[in-house]
Amino acid sequence: MPGTLAGIIDWQVLDQIFSIIQHSDDSKWRLYKNGTPLPGDKRSKDVDTGGDLASSLQSLNAYLRQSHPRSYCGLVFADSFMEPKLIRVFDPKLLTSMCNIYGNTPAPSWVISTMDASQLAASEKTAPKFQNHGLGKHLPIAPKHPQIADSLDARRMGCPLPLIHTARSLRRLAVGEILEIITIDPGTVNDIEYLCKCTGAKHLALAEGEYGYSYYVERGPDQKSDNKNVAPLRV
C-alpha cells in the first residue's frame, strides 16, 4: 500500500540496507537524530553520529544490536529493501508493548533519508492516522488485508487482552493461515516473538502503515507439551 514502510526482522537485511547506503552517493544521504531527548536519555553518548555517514551507520548498528540482544530486529522500517530512500529507526530503550493504548507512540529516534530537512518535515506533516488520535478518541477502522485469513485490531486493548485475543485468533485459523495484528507501538515486536515461541506460530513480516503497525503471523502446528524452554501461553 502507498506510504507503507516495511519492517526489518532479520539483522542481515539491516546490514544489507546499511551497505547499500554506504556504497551509494554519500552526498545525497542525511542522518537526522530526534532532537527531543527524554530525561536520562544517553543516546547522544551511545551513538556517535557526528562523523561521516559510514562511521555513523556503524555506530548506530552496533548500538541497536547491543541494546536489542535478540535474534530478530524489528526496530527499523524502510520504504524499500533494495532501493531505500527513507529509513526510520527506533531506540530499543524507548519501546513499550502491544498493550500501549494511550497514544504515546514513540517517534523514531533516527531517520536516514535522501530528503533534506524541509522535505522530511513536509512528509512528517502527513503523519499516519494512528498517531493523530488522543486518549479516549476513536481510532479510524483499519481495512483488512486481502491476503490474510483474519485481522485483529489490538490498538485499544489493555493488558493482557492483546496477547489473549491474539492467541485465540491464531487457534481459530488452520495451520498455514496468516493473522494480522494491528497495534500503535513498534515495541509489539517483542510480544509477538514471545507469543510465537509459546504457540509454534511464525512471525512472517511487519509493516508501518496509515493505521498502525501490522504484524503478520502464520499459524503453526501446536507446540509439544514437552517443550521445557518456553512456558505455554494458556488462554
N, C-alpha and C positions, 0 to 999 in steps of 0.2 A: 504494500500500500504506500502511496506517496507520503513522504515525511517520516516514514518508519525507519528507525535505526536498529540494526541487528546487534544483539548482544553477543559478546565473545565468551564462550565457555572454556575452550581449550587454550592453555597458555601458549601452545605452539602457534596458534593463529595470531595471538597478540604479538609474538616475536616476528611473525611474517609481516604484519602491518607496520610495525616499527621499522623493519628492514626496508620495506617499500618507501617509507617516508625518508629514511636516511639516504637512500640511493636515488632519490629524485632531486629536483632543483630546490636546494635549501632556502633560496631567497623567497620562495612563494609560501613557505610554511611558517606558522606562528604558533607559539605555545602560550596560552593565557592561563593564569592562575587566579582562582577565586580570591578576590581582594577583601573578603569579609571573614576573617578568621574568628573562630569561637574561642572562649576562654580556655586556656590550657592547650590550644592547638599548636603543635610543634612541626607542622608540615614544612614551614619555611626552612627549618634546620635539617629535617629528614630528607627533603628532596631539593637538590640544588638545580634550579632551572636558570641560573644566571649565566651559564656558559653557552657554548654553541649548541645547535639542535641535537647533534649526536650524543653529546655528553648529558644533556638534559633528559633525553629519552632513556638513556642508560640508567640514570639516577632514578627516574620515575619507575622504570621497570623493576629495578631492584627493590624499591620501597613497596610496591604492590605485592611482590612475592613474599617479602619479609612480613608484611602486615596482614597478609591473607594466606597463611601457610596451608593451603588446601590443594587438592589435585585438580580443581576447577577454578576458572577465573570468575566471570560473571560481573565484573566491575567496570567493564569498558564496553561502550556502544559505538558503532561506526556506521556510516552511511553506505559503505561498501568494503568488502574484504580484499578486493583485488585492485580497486582504483579509489581509495578513500580520499575524501575531501573534508570530512568533519568527523572528529573522534571526541567523545565525551567520556571522561574518566572520573570515577567516584572514589573517594577516600574510604578504604575499608573501615577506618576507625569511626566514621560518621554514619555508617549504615545501621538501620534498625531491623525491622522484620515485616513479614506479611500481615502482622496484626496492627500495623500503623494505620489508624483510622482518623487521625486528627489533622490530616492535610499538611503535616510537617515533612513533606517530601524533600529530601536533601538535594541541593543543587550540585552539579558536577564540580569537583574541586579543581579540575584541569580540563581545558578544551584545546585540542590541537586541530588547526584548520588552515585552509588556504585563504580564508576570508580575512579581510582586515577588520579592525575593531568596529568600524561603523557598520559594515555589512553583517558582522556577527551580532551586534546589538539589535539591528533590524530584524534578524531572524529570530532572536530570542523574544521579541515582542509578540510573535505568533506562537506563544507557548502552548503546549498540549492542554486540552480542556481539563484534564485531571489536576493540573497544577493551578488552576484558576478558581477552585472551589474553596469555600471556607468551612469552618467547623459547623456541622449540622445542616449544611446546604446539600441539596441533591446533586449527585454526580450524573452527567449525561449517560444514557444507556450505551453500553459498548456493543457494537454489532458482532454477531457470531462469525467466526472464520469459516468459510465454506468447506474447508478440507478437514475439519476435525469432527469428532463424534459428539463432543459435549463441551460446554463452556461454563466456568464458574466465576462469577463476579464476587471477589472477596474484598473489594475496596472499602466497604463499610462494615466489615465484620470484626468484632472484637475477639481477643484471645479467649479461648483456644478454638473458636469456630472455624477460622480459615483452614487449619490443619484437619479438623474433624470432617468438614464438608469436602475437602479435597480427597481424603481417604475414602469417604463414602462414594463420591463421584467416580473414583477410579474403580471401585468394586462393581459398579453398575456397568462398566464397559467390558467388552470382550478383549481377550489378550491381543495386543497389537493395535488396538484403537487408541486415539490420541485425545487427551483432555487439555484444554486451555484454561489456565488460572490467571485472572487479571487482578493486579494489586496496584498500589500507588507508591511502592518503595522498592528500589533496586536491591535492597538487602534481603528481599524474599528469596534470593538465590540460595542462601544458606538453609532456609527452611525447606525449600524444595529438594535440595540434595539430601537432607536428613530424611525426609519423607520417602524418597526413592530408595534409600538404603533399607528403610523399615518395611516397605511394601513390595520390593522387587521391581518397581517401575523404572523407567529410563527417562532421564531429562534430555530431551532432544534439542531444544533451542529456546532462546528468549529474545524479546524484542521490546523496544520502547516506541510506543505509538501515540496516537492522539488521545486515547482514553486511559492509558496506564501502561504498566509493564506486564507483558504477556509471557507466560511460561508454558511451554508445550511439553507434556509428559505422556509417554506411551505406557499403557497398561502392560505389565509383565506377568509372568507366572507367579503365583503366591510364593512367598518366602517359606522355606522349610523351617519347621519348628526347632530343629537342632542348631540353628544359626546362633552361636553364642556371642558373636561380635556386636550385634545390633539388637537392642531391645525392641520387641514387637510393638507396633502402634495399634492400640485397641480402641475402637470407636463403636 
